Amino acid sequence: FLLLVCDVFVSLSTGTATAVHETITRTTYPKLFTPLRLESQASRVYSRNVFFDIQKEIKKAVCSCSIETGECRGDLKMFIISHKKKKSSVNTTYLVSRNYTANTVEFECNLFTRNGYLCRHAFKVLINDEVESIPNQYVLRRWKQNLIQSAKIRYGEVDAEKDKSIIDVYSKVDNIISIVRNDKSILTRLEQHLDNFMVDIEKEVPYEDPSQQKLDAIRDHLGVSIPDDVDILPPSGIRNKGCGTGKRLVSVSEKIQSVSKKARRKCATYGQRTSHDSRNCPELIE
């Protein structure tokens, strides 16, 4: 049972962290260190945490790397990149080759193989060639924004066939984009078809505000509607004693019990143990 509870809490915390990360990536814009369009394009493509790693590589490419030599061999150009490390006076050199026909970059440090994004040495070559965007083959899908698809569950009655159709449509569109991602003409044609289809859909299906859809679904589920005139108001004369202090109101019975537990004193007038003494004896007061 304890293991099950731990798994549930881990799942909840992981889901919450993922939701927070997706929200930050979608609603905020990071601070850029350079005026390069390469960095700006990376901020729009990658998720926020991965972009910070790539931004660090771009910054190192600008500040800590330099091109020592460059040799052309047809469509292939070889670069010797000198990398200056902060804690060492010795510069490390790396070989980077770029194929202009295939638009590929090969480098010795193998950072892309380990982490899935380009290294500072490759960025140095791309910046030197004034490349404005990272080649598509080096943008892995698992690091991109909007990787987690939007929720396919809609408010209202549950329809298994409709949900299955929605999932199939998402999958087919995603597969089409993956296939034609490098063909600009087909992507343009696909966009035109989708625009035309969107115009036809807007004629057939009227637009409904998602918040209104949610409100209507709640009304149908509860079987009630919001009245025009509200005649139920918050109560007046609320006692807020003890509010915010961590203390609760003590009942009358508890007060009586606490009084009864007090040690009795001997009254010199009565000569017996009572709840008073001779100084406040009722007979003397009378």
N, C-alpha and C positions, 0 to 999 in steps of 0.2 A: 504493500500500500504506500509506504513512504517513497519507494522508488517511483511509483506511478505519479505521486504528487510532485516529486522533484522534476520528472519529465514534463509535466504539465506547466510548471512554472518556468522551466527553461524554454519551452516552446513559446509561451506568452512573451517572455522577455526578448527572445530572438525576433518574434514577429513585430513587437513594438519597436525595436531598434531598426528593423528593416523599413517599417513604415515611416519612422522619423527621417531616416536617410533618404528615402524616396521623396518625401515632402521637401526637405532642404534642397535636394538636387533640382526639383521641379519649380520651386518658388523663389529661389535666390540666385544671384549671379556672383561668381567669385572675383576676387581682385586679381588683375593681371599684372605681371611683373615686366613684360616687354610689350612694345607696340606691334609685335609680329602677328600676322593673320593666322599663322600656324597655331599659336597659343590660343587665340580666340576661337578657332575652329575646334580645337581639342576641348575647350570648355563647354561647347555646345553638344559635343558628341559623347564624351565620357561621363560616367557617374562622378559625383563630387570627390570621393576619396581617391579614386583612381586618377582623376585629373590632377589632384595635388601632387601625386607621385610623378606624373608626366610633366607637370609644371616645373618640378625640381630638376628633372633631366634637361628641360629646355633652358632653364636658367644656368645650369652648369655648362651647357653647350655654348652659351653666349659668353660667360665669364671665365670659364676654366679651360676651355678647349680651343685649339688653333690648328689650322691646316698647314702642315709643313711642306708637303709636296703633293702634286697631282699629275697622274700619267694617263693619257687616253689610249685605249686599244679598241678602235672601232666604236661600237655603241657602249662599250664598257669603260668606265673611268675609275682608276684606283687612287685612293686618297690615303695619306699617312696623317693620322690625327694625333696631335700631342695633347696629353691630358695632364694638367698640373694639379697635384693633390695638395690639400691644405697643410697637412702635417709632414710633408716631405718636400725636400728641395729637388728631388729627382723627378723629371717628367716621364710619364709612361706613354708609349706610342701604340696605336692600334691601326690596323689595316681595315679600311672601309671601301667597298666597291659598289658602284651604282650602275645599273643597266638602264639606260634611258629609253630603250625600246619597250622593255617589259615593265618599266617603272618599278624596279625592285632595288632593295638595298641589302647588302650582305656585310656583316661586321663580326669581329672576333670575340667580343665580350659575351655574346649569347644571352644578353639580358631579355631579349624577346622570347627566347625559348624557355627561360625560367619564369618570367613574370607576365609575359603576354603584351608588352608594349615596348616601343622603340627606346634605344639607349641614347645618351647624350652625344655619342660619336656619330650615330646616324642622323640625329637632329642637326648636328653641325654641318653635315654635308647638305641636308635639305635646306637649311637656312642659307648656306652659301649659294645654292642654286635658285634661291628666291621661290621656293615651293610654298604655296599658300595653304595647302591642306595635306593631312597625312594620307598616304595611299590606302585605299580601301582594304587591301589584303592584310594590312597591319593593324586594322581596327577590329579587334575580336568582339564578337557579339556579347560575350558574358560581361564585358566592361562597359557596355553602352548604357546610355540613359533609357528609361522606359523599358527595361528588360522585363520587369514584372508587368504583365498585361493588366489593364484596368479590370475591375471586378465585372464579371459577366452575370452576376446575380442581380436581378431587377426586383423592385418592389412589386408586390401583387401576388397573384396565384402562381404556384409552382407548375411549370410545364417542362417535362423532361425532354420532349422532342424539340421544343424551342431552344432550350439550353444547349442541346447537342448541335443544333444548326448553328448557333452562335459560335461555339467552339470550332466547328468545321470551317466557318468563314474566316475566323481569325487565323487558323492554321494555313488555309490556302493562300490568303493574302501574304502572310509571312513567308511562305515558301516561294511565291512569285517574286517578291522583293529580293530574296536571297539568290534566286537564279539570275535575275536581270540587273543586279546591283551595279555591274560594270558597263552596262549598255545604256548610254544616256538617251538614245532615240527611243528605245522601248519604254524606258521609264517615263519619258515625256508623253508618249502615246497612252500609257497606262493612266497617267494623271489626267489627261483629257477625257478618257472614258469614264473615270471616276467622277469628274466634274459634271459631265452630262448625266450620268446616272443619279448624282445627287440632286440635280435640278428636277428630274422626274420624280424622285422620292418625295421632295418637298411639296410637289403638287398633289401627291396621293395621300401622304401621311402628314397631318398638321403637327407643328412643333409643340411639345409639351415641356414645361419647365420641370427639371428633375425634382426640385423641392416640392412642387405641387403634386407630382406623382407620388412622392413619399407621403405627403399629407393625406392624399386620397386613399392610399393603401392602409394607413393607420385608421382612418375613419371606417373603411370597410371591415377591417379586422376587429375593431372594438364595437362596431355597430352604433356609433354615436357621431354627432356632428357638433361643431362649435356653435353655440347659440349666439344670436345677434345681441341680446341683452344679458349681461352677466349680473346675476342677482346673488351669487355666492361670493362673499367677501372674506378676507382674512379676519380672524377673531380679534377683538379688542380686549384690552386689559391683560395682556400676556405678562406673566411673571418671569422675569429673566434672572432671578436670583440664582447665583451659582454658575451662570453661563460663562464659559470660557475659563473657569478657575479649576476645573477638574473635580469639583465637588457637586454633590447632588442634594436635593431637598430632603430633609429628614422628616419622616412621618411623625404623627402624634404618638403612636404606640412606641416608637423607638425613643422618643423623648421621655416617656413615662418609664420605660425600662432603664434608661440611663440614670434617671433620678433614683429609682428603687435600688440601684446597685451602689449608691453612695454609702459610705460608712456612717452609721448612726452615732450620734453624740449623746452623752448623759446630761439630762436636764436637772439642775439642782433643785428646781421648784417641784418637779414631778418625782424626782428620784429614780427615773427610768431612762432607758436609751430610746430616744426619739429622733425625729428629723430636725430638731432644733435644740438650743441650749437656753440657759436662764436669761441670756441677754435679749433674745427674741421670742420668749415664751408667750403664747397667745393669752394666757391668763394675766400676765403682767401688763400686756398691752391694753387689755380690756380695763 
